[in-house]
């Protein structure tokens, strides 16, 4: 039996109306012609008019018959439609059809082609239109009603689905092809209003205020007044409360809707302050921290201060937004800011490290996974500090991830230290606990990247030179992160020199520390400062072997030519960006990708370089390098990685080289 849906009934009615209309027009015309004649047979057209009269009678009979048949047939159709609706109602489990019709709940049914075959009156009223015969994708373009994370016994639930000007909670019975729509527009608007009205607290900090205050004449005062005016205008533009509570700090109070607008504006105050510096031939930047979310004012203030500290630790000239769940968003970071390290802080850190080592019985030292010479050298340097305190120490390291040649050369250098290394799988936790164990992490501050994250549950100290990211090792005794340092080796060398007791550094340890500095500075070319050379000079006095360092960085012929075959296939993007897909073999080491990126950066005109290739663990690795003002760290963070302003990397799972290159291009375009 055919299903007499509302659309089918409408079509039948339309046909009946057309037939009646035709008869209703033709019949009066015939009657009119017939009525104008006297004797139909006395005039020339009388014969014709007599036939028109007969025809009028026929049409009149047909009109009466059509009307009768139409009413009879429509009665049958209406009955079958009632049967269809009742059948549909029977499919609505545990709820009477009459009850749903009386409630503000829309109901629709659809056929096998995903075309809507029926709706109740409430849905028509809610939408202000009839949607029968339209497809589900036309009515619900923003959601796939066949897929939902909330799936309960064949019912799919969707919380907020926009349809026209309304918002609905949608319950979908996939088996019976029935969809319920509950109007939640008022609740949605109320919740949106509530979310937009949530309080947001922030802080602004002038990064180089000390430089401004030390400038001669009125230059510093003029720059400061321009910055103050720019911040005030910015606050008025977005209608936020701004209050200066020191010469170089402001507090911000606003709401979530305003913060969203500021984020859409890409935190333009960062660019404006930078431009002010250029106008005065100086470098001026600000750091901004925001705290938002469902929290008390005191907690929002704490989140904002933590966000500000994070922005400053990453080099300044950026804004950080942090919520109560520690979700972090970064904006800016376009400037490789000048160094702001303090030797006083290094001395204080050396004394702090000394105090915590004195209290510990066991010390575990570790770097990052897939370690390099900088993490190994820094680990060895910390080991020397611990041994000078007469404490037991082990370096947790997995040499299985290193190249065989490098491991062999390192073990030959450290032949008298063979018992100091332990693989993560060999750790006996019965010997360690929170009361007697101290963990010192070097050259990494992200928990997911450490050599063995399980031991982070012990009291931990972090010593690193990488910029902090969204995820940082938390609940540490102390975190010593100096992004202006060239390497972890440089930081550890300074801590050695500031220890309260004399440390007689072994030649092998000095050599590895020196090798780490050479590696991270690309032979003292990038990220170097006077303190970098001071550290290198101190290591040379301890007997660092420059020849050993030179030999370990020597390149084999086949590796050299392989790099240049890869560089030949590099993609030049925007005239100054080189992206090299590495496909010469199945997988590569992280060090190899870094060397390819470094080599591409040496070519004239290349400002950013990316080497992309598959690693031995099945992930796709990216090594990124830049010169000047291009921040590759931000690009790598969007791929889940991190690093420095001019030197960063990432590893991406479940993807391929072409897809990663496409992502890099998209991020750059943004």
C-alpha positions in Angstrom: 0.0 0.0 0.0 1.3 3.4 -0.9 2.3 5.8 2.0 0.1 8.9 1.7 2.4 11.4 3.2 1.5 15.1 3.5 3.3 15.9 0.2 1.4 13.2 -1.7 -1.9 14.5 -0.4 -1.0 18.0 -1.4 -0.2 16.7 -5.0 -3.5 14.9 -5.2 -5.4 18.0 -4.1 -3.6 20.1 -6.6 -4.6 17.8 -9.5 -8.2 17.9 -8.4 -8.2 21.7 -8.1 -6.7 22.0 -11.6 -9.5 19.8 -13.2 -12.3 21.7 -11.4 -10.7 25.0 -12.4 -10.6 24.0 -16.1 -14.2 22.8 -16.1 -15.2 25.9 -14.1 -13.7 28.2 -16.8 -14.8 26.3 -19.9 -18.4 25.7 -18.8 -19.4 29.5 -18.3 -17.9 30.3 -21.7 -20.1 27.8 -23.4 -23.2 28.9 -21.5 -22.4 32.5 -22.4 -22.1 31.7 -26.1 -25.3 29.6 -26.0 -27.4 32.2 -24.2 -26.7 35.0 -26.7 -28.6 33.3 -29.5 -32.4 33.4 -30.2 -33.2 30.5 -32.5 -30.1 28.5 -32.9 -31.0 27.3 -36.3 -32.0 30.7 -37.9 -28.5 32.1 -37.6 -25.3 31.1 -39.5 -23.7 29.8 -36.3 -26.9 28.3 -34.9 -25.9 24.8 -35.7 -22.6 25.2 -33.8 -24.3 26.8 -30.8 -26.6 23.9 -30.5 -23.7 21.6 -30.1 -22.1 24.0 -27.6 -25.2 23.7 -25.5 -25.0 19.9 -25.5 -21.3 20.3 -24.6 -22.2 22.6 -21.8 -24.5 20.0 -20.4 -21.8 17.4 -20.6 -19.3 19.6 -18.9 -21.8 20.4 -16.2 -22.3 16.7 -15.5 -18.5 16.2 -15.5 -18.1 19.0 -13.0 -20.6 17.5 -10.6 -19.1 14.0 -11.1 -15.5 15.4 -10.6 -16.5 17.2 -7.4 -18.2 14.0 -6.1 -15.3 11.7 -7.0 -12.8 14.2 -5.6 -14.5 14.3 -2.3 -14.9 10.5 -2.2 -11.3 9.9 -3.2 -10.0 12.5 -0.7 -11.9 10.8 2.0 -10.1 7.5 1.2 -6.7 9.3 1.1 -7.4 11.1 4.5 -8.2 7.7 6.1 -5.0 6.1 4.7 -3.0 9.1 5.9 -4.6 8.7 9.4 -3.5 5.1 9.3 0.1 6.2 8.3 0.2 8.7 11.2 -1.1 6.1 13.7 1.5 3.7 12.5 4.1 6.3 13.0 2.8 7.0 16.5 3.0 3.4 17.3 6.8 3.6 16.6 7.3 6.2 19.3 8.2 4.1 22.3 6.9 4.7 25.8 5.3 8.0 24.9 1.8 8.6 23.7 1.6 10.4 20.4 -1.1 12.8 21.7 1.2 13.9 24.6 4.0 14.7 22.2 1.7 16.7 20.0 0.6 18.8 23.0 4.2 19.4 24.1 6.8 21.8 22.5 8.6 18.9 20.9 9.0 18.5 17.2 9.0 15.1 15.6 9.9 14.1 12.1 10.2 10.8 10.2 12.4 10.1 7.2 12.6 7.4 4.6 15.5 5.2 3.4 16.8 8.0 1.2 17.2 10.3 4.2 14.3 12.4 2.9 11.8 13.8 5.5 8.4 12.1 4.9 6.4 13.5 7.9 6.6 16.2 10.6 4.2 17.0 13.4 2.5 20.4 13.6 4.7 21.5 16.5 7.8 21.2 14.4 6.2 23.2 11.6 5.3 25.9 14.0 8.8 25.9 15.6 10.6 26.3 12.3 8.0 28.5 10.6 8.1 26.4 7.5 7.3 22.9 6.2 10.4 20.7 5.7 8.7 17.6 4.3 10.5 16.2 1.2 13.7 17.9 2.2 16.8 15.8 3.0 18.3 15.6 6.5 21.5 17.1 5.3 19.6 20.2 4.0 17.8 20.7 7.3 20.8 19.8 9.5 23.8 21.0 7.5 26.0 21.5 10.6 25.8 18.0 12.1 26.0 14.4 10.9 23.0 12.8 12.5 24.3 9.3 11.8 27.3 9.8 14.1 27.4 10.7 17.8 29.7 10.1 20.7 26.5 9.7 22.8 25.1 6.4 21.6 22.7 4.6 23.9 20.8 1.5 22.5 20.4 2.8 19.1 19.5 6.4 20.2 21.9 9.1 19.1 21.9 12.4 21.2 23.0 15.8 20.0 22.9 18.6 22.6 22.9 21.8 20.6 21.9 21.6 16.9 21.1 24.9 15.1 18.2 24.7 12.7 17.2 28.1 11.2 17.1 30.6 14.1 16.4 28.0 16.7 18.7 25.6 18.7 17.5 22.1 19.4 18.5 19.1 21.5 18.1 16.2 19.0 17.2 12.6 19.9 17.6 10.3 16.9 16.2 6.7 16.8 18.3 5.3 13.9 16.4 2.1 13.6 12.9 3.6 13.3 14.0 6.7 11.3 12.4 9.0 13.9 14.0 12.3 15.2 12.8 14.3 18.2 13.7 18.0 18.4 13.4 19.7 21.8 13.6 23.4 21.6 16.4 24.6 23.8 16.9 28.0 22.3 16.2 30.0 25.5 18.5 27.7 27.5 21.2 28.1 24.9 20.9 31.9 24.8 20.9 32.0 28.6 24.0 29.8 28.8 25.8 31.8 26.1 25.0 35.0 27.9 26.4 33.4 31.1 29.6 32.2 29.4 30.1 35.6 27.8 29.7 37.4 31.2 32.3 35.4 33.0 35.0 37.5 34.5 38.5 37.5 33.0 41.5 38.9 34.8 44.8 39.7 33.1 48.2 41.4 33.6 50.4 43.4 31.2 54.1 43.7 31.8 56.7 45.8 29.9 59.4 43.3 29.2 62.4 45.6 29.0 61.4 48.2 31.6 64.9 48.2 33.1 66.4 49.2 29.7 63.9 52.0 29.4 64.7 53.3 32.9 68.4 53.3 32.2 68.2 55.3 28.9 69.8 58.7 28.9 68.0 62.1 28.6 64.2 61.8 27.9 64.3 58.9 25.4 63.2 56.3 27.9 60.5 58.6 29.3 59.2 59.3 25.8 59.1 55.6 24.9 57.4 54.8 28.1 54.7 57.5 27.7 54.0 56.2 24.1 53.6 52.7 25.4 51.3 53.8 28.3 49.1 55.8 25.9 48.9 52.8 23.4 47.8 50.5 26.3 45.2 53.0 27.4 43.8 53.4 23.9 43.8 49.6 23.5 41.8 49.3 26.7 39.2 51.9 25.6 38.9 50.2 22.2 37.8 46.9 23.8 36.0 48.5 26.7 38.1 46.7 29.4 39.1 48.0 32.8 42.8 48.9 32.9 44.6 50.0 36.1 48.4 50.6 36.3 49.6 49.4 39.7 53.4 50.0 39.1 55.5 51.8 36.6 55.5 48.8 34.2 52.5 46.7 35.2 48.8 46.9 34.5 45.9 44.8 35.7 43.0 44.0 33.3 39.4 43.2 34.2 36.9 42.2 31.5 34.6 39.4 30.5 34.9 36.3 28.3 33.1 37.9 25.3 35.6 40.8 25.3 38.5 38.4 25.6 37.2 36.5 22.6 37.1 39.8 20.6 40.7 40.6 21.7 41.8 37.2 20.6 40.1 37.6 17.2 42.1 40.9 17.0 45.3 38.8 17.5 46.2 40.9 20.6 47.1 43.9 18.4 48.7 45.7 21.4 51.7 43.4 21.0 52.3 44.8 17.5 51.6 48.4 18.5 54.2 48.3 21.3 56.7 46.7 19.0 56.1 49.4 16.4 56.7 52.1 19.1 60.2 50.6 19.7 60.9 50.8 16.0 59.9 54.4 15.9 62.5 55.2 18.5 65.1 52.7 17.2 64.7 50.6 20.3 63.3 47.2 21.1 60.1 47.4 23.2 57.8 44.5 23.9 55.1 43.6 26.4 54.0 40.3 27.9 50.4 39.6 28.7 48.7 36.9 30.9 45.0 36.2 31.1 43.1 33.9 33.5 39.6 32.7 32.5 37.1 30.0 33.2 34.9 28.9 36.1 37.0 30.1 39.0 37.0 32.6 41.9 38.6 36.0 41.5 41.6 35.0 43.5 42.1 31.9 41.3 41.6 33.9 38.1 44.3 36.3 39.3 46.7 33.4 40.1 46.0 31.9 36.6 46.7 35.2 35.0 50.0 35.6 36.9 51.0 32.1 35.9 50.2 32.9 32.3 52.2 36.1 32.5 55.2 34.2 33.9 54.9 31.6 31.1 54.8 34.4 28.5 57.9 36.0 30.0 59.8 32.6 30.3 59.1 32.1 26.6 60.9 35.3 25.7 58.2 37.9 26.1 56.4 39.8 23.3 53.4 37.4 23.6 50.2 36.8 25.4 49.2 33.6 27.2 45.6 32.7 28.2 45.2 30.0 30.9 42.0 28.5 32.3 41.2 26.6 35.4 42.0 23.3 33.7 45.4 24.5 32.7 44.5 24.7 29.0 46.9 27.3 27.5 46.7 29.4 24.4 49.6 31.4 23.0 49.4 34.6 20.9 52.3 36.5 19.5 56.0 35.7 20.1 57.3 37.4 17.0 60.4 38.9 18.5 63.6 37.1 19.5 64.0 39.3 22.5 67.3 40.4 24.0 68.9 38.4 26.8 67.7 39.1 30.3 69.7 36.5 32.4 71.1 37.2 35.8 74.3 35.7 37.2 72.7 36.4 40.6 69.9 34.0 39.7 72.5 31.4 38.6 74.3 31.7 42.0 71.0 31.3 43.8 70.1 28.3 41.8 73.5 26.7 42.5 72.9 27.2 46.3 69.3 25.8 46.0 70.6 22.7 44.1 73.3 22.2 46.7 70.7 22.3 49.5 68.4 19.7 47.9 71.2 17.4 47.1 72.4 17.5 50.7 69.0 16.3 51.8 68.7 13.4 49.4 70.1 9.9 49.7 69.6 8.9 46.0 69.7 11.1 43.0 68.3 10.1 39.6 69.3 12.2 36.6 67.7 12.1 33.2 67.4 14.1 30.0 64.9 13.8 27.1 63.9 10.8 25.0 66.1 10.2 22.0 68.9 12.1 23.8 71.7 14.0 22.3 75.1 15.1 23.4 73.8 18.2 25.2 71.4 16.2 27.4 74.2 13.6 28.0 76.8 16.2 28.8 74.4 18.1 31.1 73.5 14.9 32.9 77.2 14.1 33.4 77.8 17.6 34.7 75.0 17.2 37.3 76.4 13.8 38.2 79.7 15.4 39.0 77.9 17.9 41.3 76.1 15.1 43.1 79.2 13.0 43.5 81.0 16.0 45.0 78.3 15.9 47.7 79.1 12.2 48.4 75.7 11.1 47.2 74.6 8.1 45.1 73.5 9.0 41.6 72.5 7.2 38.4 71.8 8.6 34.9 68.6 7.2 33.5 69.1 6.8 29.8 68.1 4.5 27.0 71.0 4.2 24.6 68.9 1.9 22.3 67.6 5.1 20.7 71.0 6.5 19.9 73.1 5.8 16.8 75.6 3.0 17.3 78.6 5.1 16.3 77.8 7.8 18.8 77.1 5.3 21.7 80.4 3.6 21.0 82.4 6.9 21.0 80.7 8.1 24.2 81.3 4.8 26.0 84.9 4.8 25.0 85.2 8.4 26.4 83.4 7.3 29.6 85.0 3.9 30.0 85.7 4.6 33.7 82.0 5.5 34.2 80.3 2.4 32.9 78.3 1.8 36.2 76.6 5.2 36.3 74.1 4.6 33.5 70.9 2.6 34.0 68.1 1.9 31.5 64.6 2.8 32.5 63.5 -0.9 32.4 66.3 -1.8 34.9 65.3 0.6 37.6 64.5 -1.2 40.9 61.9 1.0 42.6 62.4 -0.8 45.9 65.4 1.4 46.4 63.7 4.7 45.8 60.9 6.6 47.5 59.7 10.2 48.0 61.7 10.6 51.3 65.1 9.6 50.0 65.1 10.3 46.3 65.7 13.4 44.2 65.2 13.6 40.4 67.1 16.1 38.4 65.8 16.6 34.8 68.0 18.4 32.3 67.5 19.7 28.8 63.7 19.2 28.8 60.7 20.6 30.6 57.9 18.8 29.0 56.7 15.6 30.9 55.8 13.7 27.7 59.4 14.1 26.4 61.5 13.0 29.4 63.4 9.7 29.3 61.2 8.0 31.9 58.2 9.9 33.2 57.4 7.5 35.9 60.1 8.8 38.2 58.6 12.4 38.0 56.5 11.4 40.9 59.6 11.8 43.1 60.7 15.3 44.2 62.0 16.9 41.0 64.3 19.8 39.9 64.2 20.9 36.3 67.2 22.6 34.5 66.5 23.5 30.9 67.1 26.1 28.2 64.0 25.4 26.0 61.1 27.8 26.1 58.2 26.6 28.2 55.2 25.2 26.3 51.6 24.5 27.2 52.7 21.3 29.1 55.4 21.8 31.7 56.6 19.5 34.5 54.6 20.5 37.5 55.0 20.2 41.2 58.7 20.6 41.1 60.9 21.6 44.0 62.4 24.3 41.7 62.3 25.0 37.9 65.3 26.7 36.4 64.5 27.5 32.8 66.7 30.0 30.9 65.6 30.3 27.3 68.4 32.7 26.6 71.0 30.2 27.3 72.6 28.4 24.4 72.3 24.9 25.8 71.8 22.8 28.9 75.5 22.3 29.0 76.1 26.1 29.4 73.6 26.2 32.4 75.1 23.2 34.1 78.7 24.5 33.6 77.6 27.8 35.4 76.0 25.8 38.2 79.3 23.8 38.6 81.3 27.0 38.9 78.9 28.5 41.6 78.8 25.4 43.8 79.9 26.2 47.4 82.6 23.5 47.2 85.3 23.0 44.6 84.4 20.4 41.9 87.3 18.7 40.2 85.6 18.1 36.8 86.8 15.1 34.8 88.1 15.6 31.4 85.5 13.3 29.9 82.6 15.3 31.5 84.1 18.6 30.4 84.4 17.2 26.9 80.8 16.1 26.7 79.6 19.4 28.2 81.7 21.2 25.5 80.2 18.9 22.8 76.7 19.8 23.9 77.4 23.5 23.6 79.0 23.0 20.1 76.0 21.0 19.0 73.3 23.4 20.1 75.1 26.6 18.9 76.1 25.0 15.6 79.8 25.5 16.4 79.2 28.8 18.2 77.2 30.5 15.4 73.6 30.7 16.8 72.2 31.5 20.2 75.6 32.5 21.7 76.3 35.1 24.3 79.3 36.2 26.3 78.3 33.6 29.0 78.4 30.9 26.3 82.0 31.6 25.6 82.7 31.9 29.4 81.3 28.4 29.9 83.3 27.1 26.9 86.5 28.7 28.3 85.9 27.2 31.7 85.4 23.7 30.2 88.7 24.1 28.2 90.5 24.7 31.5 89.0 21.5 32.8 90.6 19.7 29.8 87.7 19.5 27.3 89.0 17.6 24.2 88.2 19.7 21.1 89.6 17.0 18.8 87.2 14.4 20.2 84.3 16.8 19.7 85.4 17.5 16.1 85.7 13.8 15.4 82.2 12.9 16.8 80.6 15.5 14.5 82.4 14.3 11.4 80.1 13.3 8.6 80.3 10.2 6.4 80.4 10.5 2.6 77.2 8.6 2.0 75.3 10.7 4.6 76.7 13.9 3.0 75.5 13.1 -0.5 72.2 11.8 0.8 71.5 15.2 2.4 72.1 17.0 -0.8 69.9 14.6 -2.8 67.1 15.5 -0.3 67.8 19.2 -0.6 67.6 19.0 -4.4 63.9 18.0 -3.9 63.2 20.8 -1.5 60.0 22.9 -2.0 60.5 26.6 -2.0 57.6 28.4 -0.4 57.0 32.1 -0.5 60.5 32.6 -2.0 62.3 32.3 1.4 61.0 29.1 3.0 62.6 25.7 2.2 60.7 22.5 3.0 62.5 19.2 2.3 60.6 15.9 2.2 63.0 13.2 3.2 62.2 10.0 1.2 65.6 8.6 0.3 65.0 5.7 2.8 62.3 4.4 5.1 63.2 6.2 8.2 65.7 8.8 9.6 67.1 9.9 12.9 66.1 13.2 14.5 69.7 14.3 14.2 69.8 13.7 10.5 66.6 15.8 10.0 68.2 18.6 12.0 71.3 18.5 9.9 69.3 18.8 6.7 67.4 21.8 8.0 70.6 23.4 9.2 72.2 22.8 5.8 69.2 24.4 3.9 69.4 27.4 6.1 72.9 28.0 4.9 71.7 28.8 1.4 71.3 32.4 0.4 67.7 33.7 0.5 66.4 30.9 2.8 65.0 32.4 6.1 63.1 29.3 7.3 63.9 25.6 6.7 61.9 22.5 7.5 63.1 18.9 7.1 60.2 16.3 7.2 60.8 12.6 7.3 59.6 9.4 8.9 61.3 8.3 12.2 62.1 4.8 13.3 59.1 4.8 15.7 56.6 5.3 12.9 56.0 9.0 13.6 56.7 11.8 11.2 59.5 14.1 12.4 60.0 17.7 11.6 63.1 19.7 12.3 62.7 23.5 11.9 65.3 26.2 11.7 65.1 30.0 11.0 67.2 33.1 10.9 66.1 36.5 12.1 62.5 37.3 13.1 60.8 34.1 12.0 59.6 32.1 15.0 59.6 28.4 14.2 58.8 27.5 17.7 55.2 28.7 17.3 54.8 26.6 14.1 56.1 23.5 15.8 53.9 24.0 18.9 50.9 23.9 16.6 52.1 20.5 15.4 52.5 19.3 19.0 56.2 20.1 19.3 58.3 22.9 20.7 61.9 24.3 21.0 63.4 27.7 20.6 62.6 30.8 18.6 65.0 29.8 15.8 65.3 26.1 16.5 62.4 23.7 17.0 61.0 20.3 16.2 57.9 18.1 16.4 56.9 14.5 16.0 53.4 13.7 14.7 51.6 10.4 14.9 49.2 8.7 12.5 50.1 10.9 9.5 52.4 11.0 6.5 55.0 13.3 5.1 52.8 15.0 2.5 50.1 15.7 5.1 52.6 17.2 7.5 54.0 19.5 4.8 50.5 20.6 4.0 49.9 21.4 7.7 53.2 23.4 7.8 52.1 25.5 4.8 48.7 26.1 6.3 50.1 27.3 9.6 52.6 29.6 7.8 49.7 31.1 5.8 47.8 31.8 9.0 
